[in-house]
Amino acid sequence: MAKSLARKRMEKRMRQGSLDPRQQRGNWNGVKPVTRIKPDKRKYAYPKNDDDRGFKPAIAV
């Protein structure tokens, strides 16, 4: 099977001292995109308790 032109260029660059691009694939540099949650309306619309609300109601004396 023949080599593609892109593979030939990649191998030539590696022979000349460039980095292997296969080693750089999939690197997120410590960022975990799954764990970061974007804030949404549910946080404000359905609070778990009164402390989660955006405002504090005045206490009746």
Buried (B, 14 or more C-beta within 10 A) or exposed (E): EEEEEEEEEBEEEEEEEEEEEEEEEEEEEEEEEEEEEEEEEEEEEEEEEEEEEEEEEEEEE
